[in-house]
Amino acid sequence: MPSRLRGLAACAVLLAAGLTTIAAPAYPERTVKIIVPFAAGGPTDVIARLIAQKLSNRLGQQFYVENLAGAGGNIGTANAARAAADGYTILMASSSYVVNPSLYKNFPYDPNSFIPVTLAAVTPNVLIVNPAISAQSAQELLTVIKGNPGKYTFASPGIGTTPHLASELFRSTYDLDFAIATYRGGAPATEAVLANETPIAFVAMSTATPLVKAGKLRALVVTSKKRATALPDIPTSAEAGLSGQESETMQGVFVPIGTPRATADLLQREIATIVEMPDVKSKMLPLGFEPVGSSSTEFAAYIAAEMAKWKGVIINAKIPQIP
């Protein structure tokens, strides 16, 4: 090739490279919305705001939280599913994401509408009792309930929450006879146990930990596979002799399907780093949040397993679908 043609070819290559750079600007170039499908102040909102602040600092654009509560998380999640797949709308979802497809009759979005980015953190459930209950261990509680069929009531934060399903799993596994009273969230359910209105409950650790540490409630087990950092003296359900009772509430990050893989991968790396930062962990761990920061592939496998598990519990407990 003559030298003149070689020079033109080289210029064409450089021009193409420059055009590619222009066509694929660095992310993010503007503000990014994180949809939380629950009210402000709840566990998912707390984690989302911690992550949003750090992402803003690290990536140079504002990441802000928008709370779109309602229908057990379905309204905000459906809104996120309809968003443009450009990385500027992120969903921070709780375990309603894996429960609701089996719980709701008219489900407003397809779970396949999202790319799982990372499991940011999990909150184990904890079995708590009012101090008026004589049981000092899970095995003693089983004895108390079996000896008094129909006498006791468990508080539930809401139909289809993992604490509610943990109660159903506990009841069916050990063929127990107790009622379940539904409250509007984890805080009211915990307060009901504190007031001895409904003296027993499975609740997320984030709502119960301060009261357990203060001695106002007694924790019998945590439902995680290993002991929780926030309550290291409380045995796991397996350690307490309860088989197959593991349950937790996830805090997971998603983006709409079609979002550039490079953007999803960047978010995964950043969030996995953020949840392990000492100042972030110092806020998360005392409330019962355990940082995870999984890969997208690991998170997808987790979602599939959790969907199958809770579908089985819902069917076995004969929980009617919500219209």
One Martini backbone bead per residue (centre of mass of N, CA, C, O) as a GRO file, in nm:
protein
  323
    1MET     BB    1   0.097   0.037   0.024
    2PRO     BB    2   0.089   0.343  -0.002
    3SER     BB    3   0.169   0.593   0.210
    4ARG     BB    4  -0.088   0.762   0.170
    5LEU     BB    5  -0.292   0.532   0.234
    6ARG     BB    6  -0.186   0.462   0.513
    7GLY     BB    7  -0.252   0.739   0.636
    8LEU     BB    8  -0.558   0.731   0.587
    9ALA     BB    9  -0.612   0.473   0.750
   10ALA     BB   10  -0.512   0.579   1.021
   11CYS     BB   11  -0.712   0.813   1.042
   12ALA     BB   12  -0.968   0.637   1.037
   13VAL     BB   13  -0.912   0.486   1.298
   14LEU     BB   14  -0.896   0.735   1.484
   15LEU     BB   15  -1.179   0.843   1.418
   16ALA     BB   16  -1.339   0.596   1.512
   17ALA     BB   17  -1.243   0.605   1.802
   18GLY     BB   18  -1.355   0.888   1.861
   19LEU     BB   19  -1.655   0.821   1.799
   20THR     BB   20  -1.685   0.602   2.015
   21THR     BB   21  -1.633   0.786   2.255
   22ILE     BB   22  -1.873   0.977   2.199
   23ALA     BB   23  -2.102   0.745   2.199
   24ALA     BB   24  -1.955   0.650   2.497
   25PRO     BB   25  -2.007   0.780   2.767
   26ALA     BB   26  -1.956   0.838   3.072
   27TYR     BB   27  -2.056   0.692   3.375
   28PRO     BB   28  -2.215   0.948   3.490
   29GLU     BB   29  -2.377   1.260   3.355
   30ARG     BB   30  -2.612   1.240   3.572
   31THR     BB   31  -2.862   1.195   3.749
   32VAL     BB   32  -2.970   0.934   3.987
   33LYS     BB   33  -3.227   0.703   4.038
   34ILE     BB   34  -3.362   0.552   4.341
   35ILE     BB   35  -3.589   0.307   4.385
   36VAL     BB   36  -3.818   0.281   4.661
   37PRO     BB   37  -4.098   0.057   4.740
   38PHE     BB   38  -4.098   0.238   5.009
   39ALA     BB   39  -4.093   0.393   5.283
   40ALA     BB   40  -3.951   0.605   5.470
   41GLY     BB   41  -3.721   0.447   5.715
   42GLY     BB   42  -3.672   0.185   5.616
   43PRO     BB   43  -3.450  -0.056   5.541
   44THR     BB   44  -3.425   0.004   5.233
   45ASP     BB   45  -3.386   0.309   5.264
   46VAL     BB   46  -3.130   0.308   5.433
   47ILE     BB   47  -2.948   0.163   5.228
   48ALA     BB   48  -2.993   0.348   4.985
   49ARG     BB   49  -2.873   0.609   5.121
   50LEU     BB   50  -2.593   0.508   5.172
   51ILE     BB   51  -2.526   0.441   4.874
   52ALA     BB   52  -2.593   0.710   4.738
   53GLN     BB   53  -2.379   0.882   4.875
   54LYS     BB   54  -2.131   0.721   4.774
   55LEU     BB   55  -2.186   0.739   4.471
   56SER     BB   56  -2.170   1.043   4.454
   57ASN     BB   57  -1.874   1.066   4.551
   58ARG     BB   58  -1.738   0.856   4.340
   59LEU     BB   59  -1.902   0.957   4.049
   60GLY     BB   60  -1.995   1.282   4.044
   61GLN     BB   61  -2.304   1.222   4.097
   62GLN     BB   62  -2.631   1.228   4.173
   63PHE     BB   63  -2.782   1.013   4.412
   64TYR     BB   64  -3.131   0.942   4.449
   65VAL     BB   65  -3.425   0.903   4.642
   66GLU     BB   66  -3.737   0.729   4.559
   67ASN     BB   67  -4.052   0.696   4.703
   68LEU     BB   68  -4.274   0.404   4.603
   69ALA     BB   69  -4.536   0.315   4.761
   70GLY     BB   70  -4.707   0.000   4.747
   71ALA     BB   71  -4.824  -0.312   4.717
   72GLY     BB   72  -4.566  -0.450   4.846
   73GLY     BB   73  -4.373  -0.299   4.607
   74ASN     BB   74  -4.512  -0.295   4.315
   75ILE     BB   75  -4.520   0.001   4.225
   76GLY     BB   76  -4.215   0.073   4.218
   77THR     BB   77  -4.122  -0.171   4.047
   78ALA     BB   78  -4.295  -0.113   3.797
   79ASN     BB   79  -4.172   0.164   3.743
   80ALA     BB   80  -3.882   0.056   3.696
   81ALA     BB   81  -3.956  -0.136   3.454
   82ARG     BB   82  -4.040   0.130   3.269
   83ALA     BB   83  -3.773   0.231   3.248
   84ALA     BB   84  -3.500   0.333   3.123
   85ALA     BB   85  -3.211   0.154   2.981
   86ASP     BB   86  -2.949   0.375   3.116
   87GLY     BB   87  -2.882   0.388   3.447
   88TYR     BB   88  -3.096   0.625   3.576
   89THR     BB   89  -3.246   0.365   3.694
   90ILE     BB   90  -3.287   0.229   4.019
   91LEU     BB   91  -3.335  -0.068   4.215
   92MET     BB   92  -3.441  -0.111   4.561
   93ALA     BB   93  -3.493  -0.428   4.692
   94SER     BB   94  -3.679  -0.657   4.846
   95SER     BB   95  -3.837  -0.963   4.920
   96SER     BB   96  -4.086  -0.901   4.743
   97TYR     BB   97  -3.951  -0.987   4.475
   98VAL     BB   98  -3.969  -1.313   4.560
   99VAL     BB   99  -4.280  -1.325   4.662
  100ASN     BB  100  -4.506  -1.178   4.483
  101PRO     BB  101  -4.540  -1.379   4.239
  102SER     BB  102  -4.702  -1.580   4.455
  103LEU     BB  103  -4.910  -1.366   4.603
  104TYR     BB  104  -5.013  -1.236   4.337
  105LYS     BB  105  -5.249  -1.241   4.093
  106ASN     BB  106  -5.189  -0.938   3.984
  107PHE     BB  107  -4.903  -0.891   3.824
  108PRO     BB  108  -4.725  -0.582   3.721
  109TYR     BB  109  -4.458  -0.759   3.654
  110ASP     BB  110  -4.153  -0.872   3.523
  111PRO     BB  111  -3.871  -1.010   3.658
  112ASN     BB  112  -3.727  -1.004   3.362
  113SER     BB  113  -3.696  -0.671   3.364
  114PHE     BB  114  -3.418  -0.745   3.511
  115ILE     BB  115  -3.098  -0.677   3.641
  116PRO     BB  116  -2.890  -0.825   3.852
  117VAL     BB  117  -2.644  -0.675   4.040
  118THR     BB  118  -2.680  -0.685   4.376
  119LEU     BB  119  -2.628  -0.805   4.698
  120ALA     BB  120  -2.587  -0.589   4.947
  121ALA     BB  121  -2.794  -0.706   5.177
  122VAL     BB  122  -2.887  -0.860   5.493
  123THR     BB  123  -3.175  -0.953   5.710
  124PRO     BB  124  -3.228  -1.115   5.965
  125ASN     BB  125  -3.425  -1.294   6.151
  126VAL     BB  126  -3.610  -1.277   6.469
  127LEU     BB  127  -3.693  -1.441   6.767
  128ILE     BB  128  -3.940  -1.299   6.974
  129VAL     BB  129  -4.012  -1.206   7.322
  130ASN     BB  130  -4.174  -1.150   7.587
  131PRO     BB  131  -4.075  -1.162   7.918
  132ALA     BB  132  -4.346  -1.315   8.004
  133ILE     BB  133  -4.223  -1.536   7.870
  134SER     BB  134  -4.068  -1.827   7.986
  135ALA     BB  135  -3.897  -1.874   7.753
  136GLN     BB  136  -3.529  -1.922   7.689
  137SER     BB  137  -3.593  -2.098   7.430
  138ALA     BB  138  -3.693  -2.257   7.153
  139GLN     BB  139  -3.765  -2.527   7.287
  140GLU     BB  140  -3.942  -2.402   7.509
  141LEU     BB  141  -4.144  -2.273   7.316
  142LEU     BB  142  -4.251  -2.530   7.193
  143THR     BB  143  -4.363  -2.640   7.457
  144VAL     BB  144  -4.559  -2.410   7.518
  145ILE     BB  145  -4.730  -2.425   7.256
  146LYS     BB  146  -4.804  -2.731   7.265
  147GLY     BB  147  -4.940  -2.694   7.565
  148ASN     BB  148  -5.112  -2.429   7.411
  149PRO     BB  149  -5.342  -2.451   7.210
  150GLY     BB  150  -5.449  -2.137   7.077
  151LYS     BB  151  -5.316  -1.909   7.274
  152TYR     BB  152  -5.116  -1.791   7.067
  153THR     BB  153  -4.957  -1.492   6.917
  154PHE     BB  154  -4.829  -1.368   6.622
  155ALA     BB  155  -4.645  -1.123   6.484
  156SER     BB  156  -4.687  -0.930   6.176
  157PRO     BB  157  -4.566  -0.706   5.923
  158GLY     BB  158  -4.697  -0.881   5.683
  159ILE     BB  159  -4.808  -1.006   5.407
  160GLY     BB  160  -4.521  -1.177   5.271
  161THR     BB  161  -4.321  -1.146   5.461
  162THR     BB  162  -4.055  -1.305   5.593
  163PRO     BB  163  -4.163  -1.313   5.885
  164HIS     BB  164  -4.433  -1.440   5.814
  165LEU     BB  165  -4.313  -1.693   5.668
  166ALA     BB  166  -4.155  -1.789   5.916
  167SER     BB  167  -4.408  -1.854   6.081
  168GLU     BB  168  -4.526  -2.060   5.882
  169LEU     BB  169  -4.284  -2.250   5.885
  170PHE     BB  170  -4.287  -2.309   6.187
  171ARG     BB  171  -4.577  -2.419   6.206
  172SER     BB  172  -4.550  -2.656   5.994
  173THR     BB  173  -4.298  -2.807   6.095
  174TYR     BB  174  -4.437  -2.834   6.415
  175ASP     BB  175  -4.742  -2.838   6.434
  176LEU     BB  176  -4.878  -2.560   6.516
  177ASP     BB  177  -5.103  -2.364   6.742
  178PHE     BB  178  -5.136  -2.043   6.599
  179ALA     BB  179  -5.165  -1.713   6.562
  180ILE     BB  180  -5.185  -1.432   6.320
  181ALA     BB  181  -5.092  -1.091   6.339
  182THR     BB  182  -5.143  -0.805   6.144
  183TYR     BB  183  -4.923  -0.548   6.054
  184ARG     BB  184  -4.783  -0.217   5.956
  185GLY     BB  185  -4.504  -0.348   6.012
  186GLY     BB  186  -4.223  -0.389   6.205
  187ALA     BB  187  -4.267  -0.183   6.432
  188PRO     BB  188  -4.558  -0.262   6.523
  189ALA     BB  189  -4.491  -0.559   6.582
  190THR     BB  190  -4.277  -0.503   6.799
  191GLU     BB  191  -4.463  -0.334   6.984
  192ALA     BB  192  -4.661  -0.569   7.043
  193VAL     BB  193  -4.455  -0.735   7.201
  194LEU     BB  194  -4.376  -0.521   7.410
  195ALA     BB  195  -4.695  -0.502   7.508
  196ASN     BB  196  -4.819  -0.800   7.502
  197GLU     BB  197  -5.030  -0.841   7.270
  198THR     BB  198  -4.807  -1.004   7.096
  199PRO     BB  199  -4.554  -1.209   7.237
  200ILE     BB  200  -4.474  -1.304   6.937
  201ALA     BB  201  -4.194  -1.300   6.685
  202PHE     BB  202  -4.103  -1.239   6.360
  203VAL     BB  203  -3.827  -1.023   6.279
  204ALA     BB  204  -3.639  -0.787   6.185
  205MET     BB  205  -3.346  -0.685   6.321
  206SER     BB  206  -3.370  -0.373   6.277
  207THR     BB  207  -3.622  -0.349   6.487
  208ALA     BB  208  -3.510  -0.527   6.753
  209THR     BB  209  -3.218  -0.481   6.857
  210PRO     BB  210  -3.242  -0.242   7.062
  211LEU     BB  211  -3.444  -0.399   7.255
  212VAL     BB  212  -3.262  -0.638   7.316
  213LYS     BB  213  -3.018  -0.476   7.431
  214ALA     BB  214  -3.217  -0.342   7.658
  215GLY     BB  215  -3.409  -0.591   7.768
  216LYS     BB  216  -3.721  -0.577   7.646
  217LEU     BB  217  -3.633  -0.825   7.475
  218ARG     BB  218  -3.633  -1.168   7.367
  219ALA     BB  219  -3.393  -1.359   7.206
  220LEU     BB  220  -3.368  -1.687   7.056
  221VAL     BB  221  -3.324  -1.640   6.736
  222VAL     BB  222  -3.151  -1.658   6.435
  223THR     BB  223  -3.208  -1.707   6.068
  224SER     BB  224  -2.918  -1.765   6.015
  225LYS     BB  225  -2.624  -1.943   5.938
  226LYS     BB  226  -2.501  -1.717   6.110
  227ARG     BB  227  -2.412  -1.513   6.330
  228ALA     BB  228  -2.490  -1.204   6.434
  229THR     BB  229  -2.327  -0.915   6.486
  230ALA     BB  230  -2.549  -0.764   6.665
  231LEU     BB  231  -2.614  -1.080   6.801
  232PRO     BB  232  -2.377  -1.294   6.910
  233ASP     BB  233  -2.548  -1.454   7.154
  234ILE     BB  234  -2.740  -1.560   6.936
  235PRO     BB  235  -2.864  -1.823   6.806
  236THR     BB  236  -2.918  -2.016   6.569
  237SER     BB  237  -3.152  -2.223   6.457
  238ALA     BB  238  -2.962  -2.467   6.435
  239GLU     BB  239  -2.835  -2.441   6.720
  240ALA     BB  240  -3.144  -2.468   6.846
  241GLY     BB  241  -3.282  -2.717   6.671
  242LEU     BB  242  -3.383  -2.580   6.398
  243SER     BB  243  -3.507  -2.690   6.102
  244GLY     BB  244  -3.527  -2.503   5.814
  245GLN     BB  245  -3.536  -2.164   5.928
  246GLU     BB  246  -3.422  -1.993   5.717
  247SER     BB  247  -3.418  -1.625   5.708
  248GLU     BB  248  -3.449  -1.323   5.497
  249THR     BB  249  -3.380  -0.984   5.409
  250MET     BB  250  -3.336  -0.823   5.127
  251GLN     BB  251  -3.087  -0.597   4.952
  252GLY     BB  252  -3.143  -0.511   4.618
  253VAL     BB  253  -2.996  -0.457   4.293
  254PHE     BB  254  -3.141  -0.295   4.000
  255VAL     BB  255  -3.190  -0.304   3.640
  256PRO     BB  256  -3.303  -0.262   3.350
  257ILE     BB  257  -3.344  -0.422   3.083
  258GLY     BB  258  -3.071  -0.313   2.863
  259THR     BB  259  -2.861  -0.226   3.025
  260PRO     BB  260  -2.555  -0.168   3.018
  261ARG     BB  261  -2.314  -0.378   3.124
  262ALA     BB  262  -2.106  -0.169   3.216
  263THR     BB  263  -2.298  -0.032   3.418
  264ALA     BB  264  -2.369  -0.276   3.594
  265ASP     BB  265  -2.073  -0.343   3.669
  266LEU     BB  266  -2.005  -0.078   3.805
  267LEU     BB  267  -2.221  -0.094   4.027
  268GLN     BB  268  -2.125  -0.356   4.150
  269ARG     BB  269  -1.842  -0.266   4.234
  270GLU     BB  270  -1.920  -0.020   4.404
  271ILE     BB  271  -2.118  -0.155   4.606
  272ALA     BB  272  -1.926  -0.373   4.710
  273THR     BB  273  -1.734  -0.161   4.830
  274ILE     BB  274  -1.925   0.008   5.010
  275VAL     BB  275  -2.034  -0.225   5.212
  276GLU     BB  276  -1.713  -0.250   5.323
  277MET     BB  277  -1.702   0.005   5.456
  278PRO     BB  278  -1.649   0.106   5.770
  279ASP     BB  279  -1.869   0.339   5.786
  280VAL     BB  280  -2.099   0.161   5.677
  281LYS     BB  281  -2.082  -0.082   5.874
  282SER     BB  282  -2.126   0.094   6.133
  283LYS     BB  283  -2.436   0.131   6.044
  284MET     BB  284  -2.539  -0.161   5.972
  285LEU     BB  285  -2.470  -0.375   6.197
  286PRO     BB  286  -2.636  -0.265   6.448
  287LEU     BB  287  -2.916  -0.323   6.267
  288GLY     BB  288  -2.859  -0.618   6.106
  289PHE     BB  289  -2.677  -0.569   5.866
  290GLU     BB  290  -2.535  -0.772   5.606
  291PRO     BB  291  -2.285  -0.769   5.402
  292VAL     BB  292  -2.213  -0.859   5.051
  293GLY     BB  293  -2.161  -0.804   4.729
  294SER     BB  294  -2.245  -0.957   4.485
  295SER     BB  295  -2.272  -1.097   4.206
  296SER     BB  296  -2.483  -1.124   3.947
  297THR     BB  297  -2.487  -1.433   3.938
  298GLU     BB  298  -2.534  -1.485   4.239
  299PHE     BB  299  -2.799  -1.323   4.256
  300ALA     BB  300  -2.966  -1.486   4.055
  301ALA     BB  301  -2.953  -1.751   4.221
  302TYR     BB  302  -3.083  -1.641   4.476
  303ILE     BB  303  -3.355  -1.563   4.358
  304ALA     BB  304  -3.442  -1.844   4.262
  305ALA     BB  305  -3.434  -1.979   4.543
  306GLU     BB  306  -3.632  -1.785   4.692
  307MET     BB  307  -3.878  -1.825   4.513
  308ALA     BB  308  -3.909  -2.129   4.563
  309LYS     BB  309  -3.932  -2.130   4.868
  310TRP     BB  310  -4.180  -1.926   4.909
  311LYS     BB  311  -4.378  -2.075   4.733
  312GLY     BB  312  -4.393  -2.328   4.910
  313VAL     BB  313  -4.497  -2.186   5.166
  314ILE     BB  314  -4.756  -2.062   5.047
  315ILE     BB  315  -4.883  -2.331   4.963
  316ASN     BB  316  -4.866  -2.486   5.237
  317ALA     BB  317  -5.025  -2.241   5.396
  318LYS     BB  318  -5.262  -2.132   5.223
  319ILE     BB  319  -5.214  -1.855   5.091
  320PRO     BB  320  -5.389  -1.621   4.963
  321GLN     BB  321  -5.426  -1.443   4.701
  322ILE     BB  322  -5.377  -1.125   4.594
  323PRO     BB  323  -5.566  -0.914   4.386
   0.00000   0.00000   0.00000
